[in-house]
């Protein structure tokens, strides 16, 4: 696969910088890369998964906000939900702009993502907080890892959407305070964090197994510059390490 | 009550224009008006009611989005919810900026607004659409009516927040199509619209009866320039007429 060291003129700020920082060269812009129908199909899958991920995150955060003990807490989670919806809109509009049907692009990911949320419905407010903080971050890490291998336009979009997360930071102080009050809470939430990671991996595997275009993008294929298996291993190591650090920030063993 | 015909220098665009258009002169800016503690208390009540109204609207629209038959419909209602959250944030930040405790300001309105939503939980997607369209508009009409009597800064904030509604327009085509398919739906939804209006009035009366500061602002008192009773009657007529027109736009008798 041909690579291009020079950032093209239409690449904007952050995306290019981050890609360069992680040592990946530009593979060109969307117009160039999407001429390959396999590449196009893979990116539409990725954007569809991301878009429905944001829409379902909106729905679940809004639902979990009901568990909040007070108005400020409720508003904090509602604010995260509203931010996820703005991301959904960006991704939806991008799919429409490249002549894809957003609903069709999202459809394959509805069931796996709904299943993830069904399996990880928080039993109380603290579980909801941990899920908001940890779940959001795992997804964000994953998409950032993938983004640096994409064409400049898609990469900028994905990194831009992901840069705007981090609304969940308010969760840290709340969870730490709850554990301080009752250390047994820490054991329960540590288990919960492991379950979140496990369910996320399990649904991700299911998606990769079912979607050839997407798995080509991740694992590599003839058509697109994917990860080789060593790189996939390293990527999952990085994501797991970041997860461990976040659990520690919450005062939880991972 | 003293009035000031000249718009003060810090009044921005729209607010002043609308107030002038409806024949109300400026009563001064927030700094001037809020020196009167009764005025200040009334406006904090109003902003608190409005803020919790937006937060609970977010919550209910997000909830009702679950009834959507498809992803695009779900996203349309979720988009309304996200917009309501942005309004909540503006109102919350305004309360904090004038040294009020947003949570305390909202508290008196939690129970009446929750009761409204409890009494008007949609049984299906079409009821949810009618509620989104009609409920949003009744609230918006009411606050616009009140806004023109407020100090310039509060008026600009309230009119600005309300100007950004109208996300519910997508409901019109959907409801009309459903009635065309099955005319009996029209009868049921017409009853539903009347019930929404009835519950809204009933909870509004309860709030006015319980909150002296707010009722002074509406009905008039020694301290603030309220409506006299003739004006209150006219105001409710205007709101009811607008409701009738909106129901007609949906193809429903009101």
HADDOCK unambig.tbl for C-alpha pairs under 7 A between the chains (distance, minus, plus):
assign (segid A and resid 59 and name CA) (segid B and resid 62 and name CA) 6.47 0.50 0.50
assign (segid A and resid 62 and name CA) (segid B and resid 59 and name CA) 6.46 0.50 0.50
assign (segid A and resid 62 and name CA) (segid B and resid 62 and name CA) 6.30 0.50 0.50
assign (segid A and resid 71 and name CA) (segid B and resid 103 and name CA) 6.42 0.50 0.50
assign (segid A and resid 72 and name CA) (segid B and resid 103 and name CA) 6.94 0.50 0.50
assign (segid A and resid 79 and name CA) (segid B and resid 85 and name CA) 6.84 0.50 0.50
assign (segid A and resid 82 and name CA) (segid B and resid 82 and name CA) 4.57 0.50 0.50
assign (segid A and resid 82 and name CA) (segid B and resid 85 and name CA) 6.60 0.50 0.50
assign (segid A and resid 85 and name CA) (segid B and resid 79 and name CA) 6.86 0.50 0.50
assign (segid A and resid 85 and name CA) (segid B and resid 82 and name CA) 6.61 0.50 0.50
assign (segid A and resid 103 and name CA) (segid B and resid 71 and name CA) 6.45 0.50 0.50
assign (segid A and resid 103 and name CA) (segid B and resid 72 and name CA) 6.98 0.50 0.50
